[in-house]
Amino acid sequence: MCLADITGRIAADLEYLKQFTATPGNGCTRLPFTKEARAAVDFLKKIMAEAGLEVREDAAGNVIGVMKGEDENAPCVMMGSHYDSVTNGGDFDGIAGIVCAVEAARQLKEKNIKLKRNFVVVGFCDEEGLRFGTGYFGSGAMLGNRDVEYCKHYRDQDGISIYDAMKGYGLDPEKIGDAKWPEGSIGKFLELHIEQGPVLDAENIELGLVDCIVGIQRYMVTVHGRADHAGTTPMDMRMDAVDAATKVISKIADWAREKADGTVATTGYIHTVPGGMNIVAEQVDFTVDIRSRNNDNISDIANRIRAALDRETAQMGGSYEIDTKLVITPVMLSEEMLQIMEDCCREKGYSYKRLPSGAGHDALEIGQVIPTVMLFVPSRDGRSHCPVEFTRYSDFARASVVMTELAEKLLTA
Ligand SMILES: [Zn+2]
């Protein structure tokens, strides 16, 4: 199978999948537990089956395809990514990692490799976490980190819980525990993903071998003050939630700049209540997203935010709450698999570079407990989470060749 043919197969799958969006003509919007998600999963099941995989959907909405090896109980080699998207996102974020894993299965079948252990292709449900303000739902469930309480706790902007959304989608949330894989059953994991940053494209490099994924902490902060007339309430007699909240928010970026290790911190959402031009705000909700290769940097910034909230809300005479949305420590990826991929790139003449991932991925959740590696392909101009996101199909094809070689080495060992 030559690279042009592989490119053609990947292009055909990804072009077909483009139609499963809630915003046709304006990027991919495929939120979890929607009809667009269902349609994409049905197509993935079809191409998995055609590639010779035994296909099923688990209790968390993950789609799983298995190519059986000699010893079905030996720790498997798993490859995949997520099939959901953000709102008005790109066509390849996540889904390309599943399509390339299916392509790797096709190539293994064509090479007639005798597998000693199972090769598993997975499409994860709700990695982005946009709808419910969470993240890594399907991959977390696979590790046993999601339960019924979790499903009931998190709600979307319409007040629909994960629990109810799952029911509407045809899943039984009471069975979420069944999505867990027995300890030791997943031997190794690889995720192919678009880079979502500018490095590979700017340096004209075909493949990124990811050696570390940064850690992430996400918080929703609510500051409580008191609503009053903006004209008649003197400055020293008001409890202005905006005043207190913004004093904290304004410091967060500077705290991140003080740190090394690619530390970043972002407040991407601010909401005031009641939100009137002539009313002192009684409440401010804002988010904080902190990331770094070094977990101490993340924790230090989170602690400084808490201390500043203590100080500013006491000053104002109000109060605050912090809802922890996500805590994930940085992950160093598998040197063994990096080495195999590096050898393969050299042998095939593909240009490559080692780099860290600043974005969280299912590999971040899984890499906490299972030897994991990631492969990046270039994102044109580094753009992602927007409709102009683009990667060349030939780059995906080269990645699938490396994935196949890695799978072959691991599955025959
Ligand atoms: Zn993604």
Boltz pocket constraint, residues with backbone or C-beta under 6 A from the ligand:
constraints:
  - pocket:
      binder: B
      contacts: [[A, 82], [A, 93], [A, 94], [A, 127], [A, 193], [A, 360]]
      max_distance: 6.0
